[in-house]
Amino acid sequence: MDVNAAVAAAAAIAGVLTGVIAMLAFRWSEREQKRPTRTSLHTDPVLPPGVDTVLSVLRSSAVVLDEADAVVKASSAAYALGLVRGGKLAVEPMLQMARDTRRDGEIRQVELDLPRRGTGRGEALAVSARVAPLGSRLVLLLVEDLTEARRIEAVRRDFVANVSHELKTPVGALSLLSEAVMGASDDPEAVERFAGRMQIEATRLTNLVQELIDLSRVQNDDPLEDAEPVRVDELVAEAIDRCRHQAGTKQITMAANVGGGPIGASDEDGGRRRADGTADLQIWGNRGQLAAALGNLVENAVNYSPARTRVGIAARRVPAPGGDLIEVAVTDQGIGISEKDRERIFERFYRVDPARSRHTGGTGLGLAIVKHVAASHGGEVTVWSSEGQGSTFTLRLPEAGVARDRATDHTSGLADDVDAGPPDGTTTVTTPTTSPYEPLSAPEVLP
């Protein structure tokens, strides 16, 4: 009995000890799980309340870094700019700024040029980076993309410089010629010669000022406010009349075809032909702006074509997914445009041949006006050209019914400035490698 009692007592004591040890082990395990470890302090920090929501609505690219420089939070824009890669901040100057701010708590800001991702052309992104402490252990980095703002500023700066130069040239010439007239008061022939030159420079100055006004108007006005159905044959006839004198002087034949029939032509003798059945092609828009755009294209074709050649104007209806388009093409047998120049011909004041532009009185604003008119009417302008063979400029604009339906739902203006970018999905300026129209033959002397 005593032996059995001793064994039972020992077993009871062992059970009690085992239970106590198990309970202590469980309590110790719970305490260890609740205790923050050094690893968790670095890898699982908690953002202050509300920060996540604020970062989600910011336009700037946002990155939050912890004490180990690991990325705790990053916006999609930060990944798109290439700021974050592999969970780390990939821009060393920004990373160094974050470390300095974490050390002394000061807010820092710097502007940097970053390589653009996915391009091998050496293009750079201009960004402004601002770093500030976020709580006691985190650092917030905000990055603003300044690339487009800098581009627009450069365009404005160049525009002001170009305008100043273009205005200074004829004004200076008028000043010198007026002095020459005063000095040649006793020579009627010299006075007449200088007066003629003064008239040329005054005309050049007038044209420049008028085109600046036209460009400002098409950039700032909404053409659909005063829109109306505009017959294409009337626009083409008006463009031909505008260039009749220049074409006659160079013995250039102008032939037009709208909707399958000739609406008018001028030859070296100044004659004109008309035919009926072409009034069904109409565009919904501002008549003055549309006439100016087409007139600029025809005038350029005449000015840049050799004597005794042809200029063709054709219009047709083209089916399109969003509704039919009216396509007006102006084809010449001129000197053509090189590939590098085709990328810039729609820039303001850009000239392929500055010497010829001075001779013809060109200001370098005509094609820029065409580009803006096409944009504001929801269309596009394209160019095909081959050096020594000629060029074809094509305007594609919505037909009157389609454009009027769009204008009904029109609640805001289209592009503010197309040199900053085209309207969403509506307007482009392209340089196709082939022309949809049959190009005229190489320049030839007409009989």
C-alpha positions as CSV (number, residue, x, y, z in Angstrom):
1,M,0.0,0.0,0.0
2,D,2.7,2.4,1.0
3,V,4.5,1.7,-2.4
4,N,1.3,2.3,-4.4
5,A,0.5,5.5,-2.5
6,A,4.0,6.8,-3.0
7,V,3.8,6.1,-6.8
8,A,0.4,7.8,-7.0
9,A,1.7,10.9,-5.1
10,A,4.7,11.1,-7.4
11,A,2.5,10.9,-10.5
12,A,0.2,13.6,-9.1
13,I,3.2,15.9,-8.4
14,A,4.6,15.2,-11.9
15,G,1.3,16.1,-13.5
16,V,1.0,19.3,-11.5
17,L,4.6,20.3,-12.5
18,T,3.9,19.5,-16.1
19,G,0.7,21.7,-16.1
20,V,2.5,24.6,-14.4
21,I,5.4,24.4,-16.9
22,A,2.9,24.2,-19.9
23,M,1.0,27.3,-18.5
24,L,4.2,29.2,-18.1
25,A,5.4,28.3,-21.6
26,F,2.0,29.4,-23.0
27,R,2.1,32.8,-21.2
28,W,5.7,33.4,-22.3
29,S,4.8,32.6,-25.9
30,E,1.9,35.1,-25.8
31,R,4.1,37.8,-24.4
32,E,6.8,37.2,-27.0
33,Q,4.2,37.4,-29.8
34,K,2.9,40.8,-28.6
35,R,6.4,42.3,-28.1
36,P,7.5,44.2,-31.3
37,T,10.7,42.9,-32.7
38,R,13.5,44.8,-34.3
39,T,12.5,43.4,-37.7
40,S,8.9,44.4,-37.4
41,L,10.0,48.0,-36.5
42,H,11.6,48.2,-39.9
43,T,9.4,46.2,-42.2
44,D,5.9,46.8,-41.0
45,P,5.5,50.4,-39.9
46,V,2.0,51.9,-39.7
47,L,1.1,55.1,-41.6
48,P,-0.4,57.8,-39.4
49,P,-4.2,57.9,-39.6
50,G,-5.5,59.6,-42.8
51,V,-2.2,59.7,-44.6
52,D,-3.0,56.9,-46.9
53,T,-6.2,58.7,-48.0
54,V,-4.4,62.0,-48.5
55,L,-1.7,60.4,-50.6
56,S,-4.3,58.7,-52.9
57,V,-5.8,62.0,-54.0
58,L,-2.5,63.9,-54.5
59,R,-1.6,64.7,-58.1
60,S,2.1,64.4,-57.2
61,S,3.9,61.1,-57.2
62,A,4.2,60.1,-53.5
63,V,6.7,57.7,-51.8
64,V,6.9,56.9,-48.0
65,L,10.2,55.5,-46.7
66,D,10.9,53.9,-43.4
67,E,14.1,54.0,-41.2
68,A,15.7,51.3,-43.4
69,D,15.0,53.3,-46.7
70,A,12.4,50.7,-47.6
71,V,9.3,51.8,-49.5
72,V,6.3,51.6,-47.2
73,K,3.8,53.3,-49.6
74,A,4.1,54.4,-53.2
75,S,1.6,55.8,-55.7
76,S,1.1,54.3,-59.1
77,A,2.5,57.6,-60.6
78,A,5.8,57.0,-58.7
79,Y,6.1,53.6,-60.3
80,A,5.3,55.1,-63.8
81,L,8.1,57.6,-63.4
82,G,10.5,54.9,-62.4
83,L,11.1,56.3,-58.9
84,V,10.5,52.9,-57.2
85,R,12.1,49.7,-58.3
86,G,12.3,46.4,-56.3
87,G,10.8,48.0,-53.2
88,K,13.5,50.7,-53.1
89,L,13.8,54.3,-54.1
90,A,15.8,54.2,-57.4
91,V,16.9,57.8,-57.6
92,E,20.0,58.3,-55.5
93,P,19.8,62.2,-55.0
94,M,16.2,61.7,-53.7
95,L,17.3,58.9,-51.4
96,Q,20.1,61.1,-50.0
97,M,17.7,63.9,-49.4
98,A,15.4,61.5,-47.5
99,R,18.3,60.4,-45.3
100,D,19.3,64.0,-44.5
101,T,15.7,64.9,-43.7
102,R,15.3,61.8,-41.4
103,R,18.5,62.9,-39.6
104,D,17.7,66.6,-38.9
105,G,14.0,66.9,-39.6
106,E,14.3,69.7,-42.2
107,I,12.2,69.9,-45.3
108,R,14.2,69.9,-48.5
109,Q,13.3,70.6,-52.2
110,V,15.3,70.1,-55.4
111,E,14.7,70.0,-59.2
112,L,16.2,67.2,-61.1
113,D,16.4,65.8,-64.7
114,L,15.7,62.1,-64.8
115,P,16.2,59.7,-67.8
116,R,12.9,58.8,-69.4
117,R,12.0,55.1,-69.1
118,G,11.6,53.1,-72.2
119,T,13.4,55.5,-74.6
120,G,16.9,55.4,-75.9
121,R,16.9,58.9,-77.3
122,G,18.4,60.6,-74.3
123,E,15.2,62.4,-73.4
124,A,14.9,63.6,-69.8
125,L,12.1,64.2,-67.4
126,A,12.2,67.4,-65.4
127,V,10.9,66.9,-61.9
128,S,10.6,68.8,-58.6
129,A,11.2,66.6,-55.5
130,R,10.2,67.7,-52.0
131,V,11.0,65.7,-48.9
132,A,9.5,66.1,-45.4
133,P,9.4,64.1,-42.2
134,L,6.2,62.0,-41.6
135,G,5.9,61.2,-37.9
136,S,8.9,60.1,-35.9
137,R,10.2,57.3,-38.1
138,L,8.9,57.9,-41.7
139,V,9.8,60.2,-44.5
140,L,7.5,61.5,-47.2
141,L,8.7,62.2,-50.8
142,L,6.5,64.2,-53.2
143,V,7.6,64.4,-56.9
144,E,6.0,66.7,-59.4
145,D,6.6,66.2,-63.2
146,L,7.6,69.6,-64.7
147,T,8.3,68.3,-68.2
148,E,5.2,69.6,-69.9
149,A,5.3,72.9,-68.0
150,R,8.9,73.5,-69.1
151,R,8.0,72.6,-72.7
152,I,5.2,75.1,-72.7
153,E,7.4,77.8,-71.2
154,A,10.0,77.1,-73.9
155,V,7.4,77.4,-76.6
156,R,6.1,80.7,-75.2
157,R,9.7,82.0,-74.9
158,D,10.5,81.1,-78.4
159,F,7.3,82.6,-79.7
160,V,8.0,85.9,-78.0
161,A,11.6,85.9,-79.4
162,N,10.3,85.0,-82.9
163,V,7.6,87.7,-82.8
164,S,10.1,90.3,-81.7
165,H,12.5,89.3,-84.5
166,E,9.8,89.2,-87.2
167,L,8.4,92.6,-86.2
168,K,11.8,94.2,-85.9
169,T,12.8,93.3,-89.4
170,P,10.1,95.2,-91.4
171,V,10.1,98.0,-88.8
172,G,13.8,98.5,-89.2
173,A,13.6,98.4,-92.9
174,L,10.9,101.0,-92.9
175,S,13.0,103.3,-90.8
176,L,16.0,102.9,-93.1
177,L,13.9,103.4,-96.2
178,S,12.3,106.6,-94.8
179,E,15.8,108.0,-94.1
180,A,16.8,107.1,-97.7
181,V,13.7,108.9,-99.1
182,M,14.5,112.0,-97.1
183,G,18.1,111.9,-98.4
184,A,17.0,111.5,-102.0
185,S,14.3,114.2,-102.1
186,D,15.9,115.7,-105.2
187,D,15.9,112.4,-107.1
188,P,12.3,111.4,-108.1
189,E,13.4,108.0,-109.4
190,A,15.2,107.1,-106.2
191,V,12.2,108.3,-104.1
192,E,9.8,106.2,-106.2
193,R,12.1,103.1,-105.8
194,F,12.4,103.6,-102.1
195,A,8.7,104.2,-101.7
196,G,8.0,100.9,-103.5
197,R,10.3,99.1,-101.1
198,M,8.5,100.8,-98.2
199,Q,5.2,99.6,-99.5
200,I,6.5,96.0,-99.7
201,E,7.8,96.1,-96.1
202,A,4.5,97.7,-94.9
203,T,2.5,94.9,-96.5
204,R,4.8,92.4,-94.9
205,L,4.3,94.0,-91.5
206,T,0.5,94.1,-92.0
207,N,0.4,90.4,-93.0
208,L,2.4,89.4,-90.0
209,V,0.2,91.4,-87.6
210,Q,-3.0,90.0,-89.2
211,E,-1.7,86.4,-89.0
212,L,-0.8,86.9,-85.3
213,I,-4.3,88.1,-84.7
214,D,-5.8,85.2,-86.6
215,L,-3.6,82.7,-84.7
216,S,-4.6,84.2,-81.4
217,R,-8.3,84.0,-82.4
218,V,-8.3,80.4,-83.4
219,Q,-6.4,79.5,-80.2
220,N,-8.8,81.3,-77.9
221,D,-12.2,81.1,-79.5
222,D,-14.6,78.2,-79.7
223,P,-15.5,78.0,-83.4
224,L,-18.6,75.9,-82.6
225,E,-20.3,78.9,-80.9
226,D,-20.9,80.6,-84.2
227,A,-20.9,77.4,-86.3
228,E,-22.9,76.9,-89.5
229,P,-23.0,74.5,-92.4
230,V,-20.3,75.5,-94.8
231,R,-20.3,74.3,-98.4
232,V,-16.9,72.8,-99.4
233,D,-17.2,74.0,-103.0
234,E,-17.5,77.6,-101.8
235,L,-14.5,77.2,-99.6
236,V,-12.4,75.8,-102.5
237,A,-13.6,78.5,-104.9
238,E,-12.7,81.2,-102.3
239,A,-9.2,79.7,-101.9
240,I,-8.7,79.7,-105.6
241,D,-9.8,83.3,-105.9
242,R,-7.5,84.3,-103.1
243,C,-4.4,82.9,-105.0
244,R,-5.5,83.8,-108.5
245,H,-3.1,86.6,-109.0
246,Q,0.0,84.8,-107.7
247,A,-0.9,81.7,-109.8
248,G,-1.4,83.9,-112.9
249,T,1.9,85.6,-112.4
250,K,3.7,82.2,-112.4
251,Q,1.4,80.7,-115.0
252,I,0.3,77.9,-112.6
253,T,-2.8,76.0,-113.4
254,M,-5.2,75.4,-110.4
255,A,-7.7,72.6,-110.9
256,A,-10.3,71.7,-108.3
257,N,-12.6,68.6,-107.9
258,V,-15.2,68.4,-105.2
259,G,-17.4,65.3,-104.8
260,G,-16.5,64.0,-108.3
261,G,-17.0,67.2,-110.3
262,P,-14.8,70.3,-111.1
263,I,-16.0,73.4,-109.3
264,G,-13.6,75.9,-110.7
265,A,-10.1,76.2,-112.1
266,S,-7.8,79.0,-113.2
267,D,-5.3,78.8,-115.9
268,E,-2.4,80.9,-117.0
269,D,-4.9,83.2,-118.8
270,G,-7.0,83.7,-115.6
271,G,-10.0,81.8,-116.9
272,R,-12.4,79.9,-114.7
273,R,-14.8,77.0,-115.1
274,R,-17.7,75.8,-112.9
275,A,-19.9,72.8,-112.7
276,D,-23.0,71.8,-110.7
277,G,-23.8,68.9,-108.4
278,T,-21.1,69.5,-105.7
279,A,-23.0,71.3,-103.0
280,D,-23.7,68.1,-101.0
281,L,-20.4,68.2,-99.2
282,Q,-20.6,70.4,-96.1
283,I,-18.6,71.1,-93.0
284,W,-20.1,72.3,-89.7
285,G,-17.9,75.1,-88.3
286,N,-16.7,78.7,-88.5
287,R,-16.7,79.8,-92.1
288,G,-14.0,82.4,-91.6
289,Q,-11.6,80.0,-89.9
290,L,-12.2,77.2,-92.4
291,A,-11.6,79.6,-95.4
292,A,-8.4,80.9,-93.8
293,A,-7.1,77.3,-93.3
294,L,-7.8,76.1,-96.8
295,G,-6.6,79.4,-98.3
296,N,-3.3,79.0,-96.4
297,L,-2.8,75.5,-97.9
298,V,-3.5,76.7,-101.4
299,E,-1.3,79.8,-101.1
300,N,1.6,77.7,-99.9
301,A,1.1,75.3,-102.8
302,V,1.3,78.2,-105.2
303,N,4.2,79.9,-103.5
304,Y,6.4,76.8,-103.4
305,S,5.7,75.5,-106.9
306,P,7.8,76.3,-109.9
307,A,6.4,78.3,-112.8
308,R,4.0,76.7,-115.3
309,T,3.1,73.7,-113.1
310,R,-0.2,72.5,-111.6
311,V,-1.9,72.8,-108.2
312,G,-4.8,70.4,-107.5
313,I,-7.5,70.7,-104.9
314,A,-9.7,67.6,-104.3
315,A,-12.5,67.0,-101.8
316,R,-14.5,63.8,-101.0
317,R,-16.5,62.1,-98.3
318,V,-14.7,59.4,-96.3
319,P,-16.5,56.8,-94.1
320,A,-15.2,56.7,-90.5
321,P,-16.3,54.8,-87.4
322,G,-17.5,58.0,-85.6
323,G,-19.3,59.4,-88.7
324,D,-18.4,60.5,-92.2
325,L,-15.5,62.9,-92.7
326,I,-14.9,65.5,-95.4
327,E,-11.4,65.2,-96.8
328,V,-9.9,68.2,-98.6
329,A,-6.4,67.6,-100.2
330,V,-4.2,70.2,-101.8
331,T,-1.5,68.8,-104.1
332,D,1.4,70.6,-105.7
333,Q,4.4,69.9,-107.9
334,G,6.7,72.0,-105.7
335,I,10.1,71.4,-104.2
336,G,8.8,68.9,-101.6
337,I,9.6,68.7,-97.9
338,S,12.4,66.7,-96.3
339,E,11.6,64.1,-93.6
340,K,13.3,66.2,-90.9
341,D,11.3,69.3,-91.9
342,R,8.0,67.5,-92.0
343,E,8.2,67.0,-88.3
344,R,8.3,70.7,-87.6
345,I,6.4,72.5,-90.4
346,F,3.4,73.1,-88.2
347,E,5.4,74.9,-85.6
348,R,4.9,78.7,-85.4
349,F,7.5,80.7,-87.4
350,Y,9.2,77.5,-88.7
351,R,10.2,77.8,-92.4
352,V,11.6,75.1,-94.6
353,D,13.3,77.7,-96.9
354,P,13.7,81.0,-95.1
355,A,15.1,82.7,-98.3
356,R,12.0,81.7,-100.3
357,S,9.7,82.8,-97.4
358,R,11.3,86.3,-97.4
359,H,10.8,86.5,-101.2
360,T,7.1,85.4,-101.1
361,G,6.3,87.4,-97.9
362,G,5.6,84.3,-95.8
363,T,5.5,84.7,-92.0
364,G,5.8,81.1,-91.0
365,L,2.4,81.1,-89.3
366,G,0.2,79.8,-92.0
367,L,0.5,76.1,-91.3
368,A,0.2,76.8,-87.5
369,I,-3.1,78.4,-88.2
370,V,-4.2,75.4,-90.2
371,K,-3.2,73.1,-87.4
372,H,-5.2,75.0,-84.8
373,V,-8.3,75.3,-87.0
374,A,-8.3,71.6,-87.6
375,A,-7.9,70.9,-83.9
376,S,-10.7,73.3,-82.9
377,H,-13.1,71.7,-85.4
378,G,-12.4,68.2,-84.2
379,G,-10.4,67.2,-87.3
380,E,-6.8,66.6,-88.3
381,V,-4.3,67.8,-90.9
382,T,-1.7,65.4,-92.5
383,V,1.1,65.9,-94.9
384,W,2.7,63.6,-97.5
385,S,5.7,64.9,-99.4
386,S,8.6,63.7,-101.6
387,E,11.5,66.0,-102.3
388,G,11.5,67.0,-106.0
389,Q,8.0,65.6,-106.6
390,G,5.7,67.7,-104.5
391,S,3.5,67.6,-101.5
392,T,-0.1,66.8,-100.5
393,F,-1.7,68.5,-97.4
394,T,-5.0,66.9,-96.3
395,L,-7.6,68.4,-94.0
396,R,-10.1,65.9,-92.5
397,L,-13.1,67.4,-90.8
398,P,-16.4,66.0,-89.6
399,E,-19.3,66.3,-92.1
400,A,-21.9,68.9,-91.2
401,G,-24.5,66.5,-89.7
402,V,-21.9,64.6,-87.6
403,A,-20.2,67.7,-86.4
404,R,-23.5,69.4,-85.5
405,D,-24.4,66.4,-83.3
406,R,-21.1,66.6,-81.6
407,A,-21.6,70.4,-81.0
408,T,-24.9,69.6,-79.2
409,D,-23.1,67.8,-76.5
410,H,-20.1,70.2,-76.6
411,T,-19.7,71.5,-73.0
412,S,-16.1,72.7,-73.0
413,G,-13.6,74.1,-75.4
414,L,-11.3,71.8,-77.2
415,A,-7.5,72.3,-77.2
416,D,-6.1,75.4,-75.4
417,D,-2.8,75.2,-77.3
418,V,-2.3,72.2,-79.7
419,D,1.8,72.8,-79.5
420,A,1.2,71.4,-75.7
421,G,-0.8,68.4,-77.1
422,P,-3.9,67.4,-79.2
423,P,-7.5,67.0,-77.8
424,D,-8.3,63.5,-76.5
425,G,-8.6,61.2,-79.4
426,T,-9.8,63.9,-81.9
427,T,-6.9,65.7,-83.5
428,T,-3.5,64.7,-84.7
429,V,-0.9,66.1,-87.0
430,T,0.8,63.2,-88.8
431,T,3.2,62.7,-91.7
432,P,2.1,59.5,-93.5
433,T,4.6,57.7,-95.7
434,T,2.1,57.4,-98.5
435,S,-0.5,59.7,-99.9
436,P,-4.1,58.6,-100.4
437,Y,-4.3,60.8,-103.4
438,E,-2.5,60.2,-106.7
439,P,0.5,62.6,-106.6
440,L,1.0,64.9,-109.6
441,S,3.9,64.0,-111.8
442,A,7.3,65.6,-111.3
443,P,7.5,69.3,-112.1
444,E,7.3,69.9,-115.8
445,V,7.0,72.8,-118.1
446,L,3.4,73.0,-119.4
447,P,2.8,73.7,-123.1
